[in-house]
Amino acid sequence: MAEVVARIKLKGKNFEILVDCDKAMAFKKGQNVSANEFFSSDSILYDWKKGLKASESDIKNAFGTTDVFVIAAKIVKEGEMQLPQEYRDKEREMKVSQVIDFISKNCTDPKGGHHPPERIKTALKETGARIDNRPVEEQVPEILKYLQKVLPIRLETKKMSVQVLAAHVGKVYGMLKGYISKEDWQSDGSLLCIIEFPAAIQMSLFDKINGVTHGSAIIKELSA
């Protein structure tokens, strides 16, 4: 994949570097890639096209260091990249495939059985359902509203009650807000809520909740 410009604005100044697109995006997504794999230069610039090299004082003031690999990691992780159309197309194809796979496995025809992937793919095109970069399970409920115009289809869901101590509410609430159907805040700051979510993500969701709360959350399955 081609090299692309990654940039960030700090302390009122723009900083740009040239990086390997695939490796930098893998790093940004949390994969095991180091900065020296996607950034092979020693140049930090204000403007890559004009070749304006950033001063050491501005770099130190903005990043607190002059270590180019630490700086490159911060720019890629927190900044933005000019992704080529080829990469955007590949990412979209991958996301569409993930959506189709998820729906074919976790959504059913109310009359029984599952719709085959090819039928779901055709229905997505027919209805113009919008697919974006969010995690698949977050956007499937919206996509189903489109598919239900041409297909008898529903998502298999689970309903649970989750009780979280006040000390962990901040992190857990952000994690669950897309699934909360009812919330009841307690006088001690703890939260008791009802969540409805795709059955397929039950174990991963529980692992995340237990990880954040160190196993202190009380989770009970409810009848649908």
PyMOL commands that set and color helices and strands:
alter all, ss='L'
color gray80, all
select helices_A, chain A and resi 21-28+35-38+56-63+68-78+85-106+117-127+136-147+166-176+199-213
alter helices_A, ss='H'
color red, helices_A
select strands_A, chain A and resi 3-10+13-20+45-47+52-53+80-81+107-108+154-155+157-164+180-185+191-198+218-222
alter strands_A, ss='S'
color yellow, strands_A
deselect
rebuild
show_as cartoon
